[in-house]
Amino acid sequence: MSPWLQLAAAIAAEVVGTSFLKQSEGFTRLGPSLAVGAAYAVSFYCLSLALRAIPVGVAYAVWSGVGIVALTLVGLLVFGQRLNGTALLAIGLILVGVVMLNLATGPAAASGAPG
């Protein structure tokens, strides 16, 4: 499997885990709490696989940046949270930063070769 697909799986699992974290109510609800643990375990496992080929700084920046954007969408669509213009701009800047990082590192990051 492509390291970028492994990273995408890590991000998806982290988004699921963090969504259940909200529902766990401080780990006082068993079902959501177990889902948090399982999703985070899958996320870190997939991230560890991706790190075989993607430099850790790039992988973590993409993992956290895309995760922030995805969780913002979950908050808006699932939990009914609202953001003001400044918050949306800040999240947009995070996304732009992730894209710029990937453009700057180029194919070397995908292959694990020195850049």
C-alpha positions as CSV (number, residue, x, y, z in Angstrom):
1,M,0.0,0.0,0.0
2,S,1.2,3.5,-0.8
3,P,2.6,5.4,2.1
4,W,0.3,8.3,1.3
5,L,-2.7,5.9,1.5
6,Q,-1.4,4.7,4.8
7,L,-1.2,8.3,6.0
8,A,-4.7,9.0,4.7
9,A,-5.9,6.0,6.7
10,A,-4.1,7.3,9.8
11,I,-5.8,10.7,9.4
12,A,-9.2,9.1,8.9
13,A,-8.8,7.0,12.0
14,E,-7.7,10.0,14.0
15,V,-10.7,12.0,12.9
16,V,-13.0,9.1,13.9
17,G,-11.2,8.8,17.3
18,T,-11.4,12.5,18.1
19,S,-15.0,12.6,17.1
20,F,-15.7,9.8,19.6
21,L,-13.6,11.5,22.2
22,K,-16.2,14.3,22.3
23,Q,-18.9,11.7,22.7
24,S,-17.0,9.9,25.4
25,E,-17.8,12.8,27.8
26,G,-14.4,12.6,29.6
27,F,-14.2,8.8,29.2
28,T,-17.4,8.4,31.3
29,R,-19.2,6.5,28.5
30,L,-17.8,3.0,27.8
31,G,-18.8,2.6,24.1
32,P,-17.4,5.9,22.8
33,S,-14.3,5.5,25.1
34,L,-13.5,2.1,23.5
35,A,-14.0,3.5,20.0
36,V,-11.5,6.3,20.9
37,G,-8.9,3.7,21.9
38,A,-9.4,1.5,18.9
39,A,-9.4,4.4,16.4
40,Y,-6.3,5.9,17.9
41,A,-4.5,2.5,17.8
42,V,-5.4,2.2,14.1
43,S,-4.3,5.8,13.5
44,F,-0.9,5.4,15.1
45,Y,-0.3,2.0,13.4
46,C,-1.1,3.4,10.0
47,L,1.1,6.5,10.7
48,S,4.0,4.2,11.8
49,L,3.7,2.4,8.4
50,A,3.6,5.7,6.5
51,L,6.8,6.8,8.4
52,R,8.7,4.1,6.7
53,A,8.7,6.2,3.5
54,I,7.6,9.7,4.4
55,P,9.8,11.9,6.5
56,V,8.4,12.3,10.0
57,G,8.1,16.1,9.8
58,V,6.2,16.0,6.5
59,A,4.0,13.1,7.7
60,Y,3.2,14.8,11.0
61,A,2.4,18.1,9.4
62,V,0.1,16.5,6.9
63,W,-1.5,14.3,9.6
64,S,-2.2,17.1,11.9
65,G,-3.1,19.8,9.3
66,V,-5.5,17.7,7.4
67,G,-6.9,16.3,10.6
68,I,-7.6,19.8,11.9
69,V,-9.5,20.7,8.7
70,A,-11.4,17.4,8.7
71,L,-12.3,17.7,12.3
72,T,-13.5,21.2,11.7
73,L,-15.9,19.9,9.0
74,V,-17.1,17.2,11.4
75,G,-17.7,19.8,14.1
76,L,-19.7,21.9,11.6
77,L,-21.7,19.1,10.0
78,V,-22.1,16.6,12.9
79,F,-21.9,18.6,16.1
80,G,-23.5,21.8,14.8
81,Q,-20.5,24.0,15.8
82,R,-20.1,27.4,14.3
83,L,-16.9,29.3,13.4
84,N,-16.4,32.9,12.7
85,G,-14.5,34.3,9.8
86,T,-11.2,34.6,11.7
87,A,-11.3,30.9,12.6
88,L,-12.2,29.9,9.1
89,L,-9.3,31.9,7.8
90,A,-6.9,30.3,10.3
91,I,-8.0,26.8,9.3
92,G,-7.6,27.8,5.6
93,L,-4.0,28.9,6.3
94,I,-3.3,25.6,7.9
95,L,-4.5,23.8,4.8
96,V,-2.4,26.1,2.6
97,G,0.6,25.4,4.7
98,V,0.1,21.6,4.3
99,V,-0.2,22.0,0.5
100,M,2.9,24.3,0.4
101,L,4.9,21.8,2.5
102,N,4.1,19.0,0.1
103,L,5.0,21.1,-2.9
104,A,8.3,22.1,-1.3
105,T,9.3,18.6,-0.4
106,G,8.3,17.1,-3.8
107,P,8.8,13.5,-4.8
108,A,11.7,13.0,-2.3
109,A,9.2,12.9,0.5
110,A,7.1,10.3,-1.1
111,S,10.0,8.0,-1.8
112,G,11.8,8.6,1.5
113,A,14.9,9.8,-0.4
114,P,16.8,12.7,0.9
115,G,15.4,16.0,-0.4
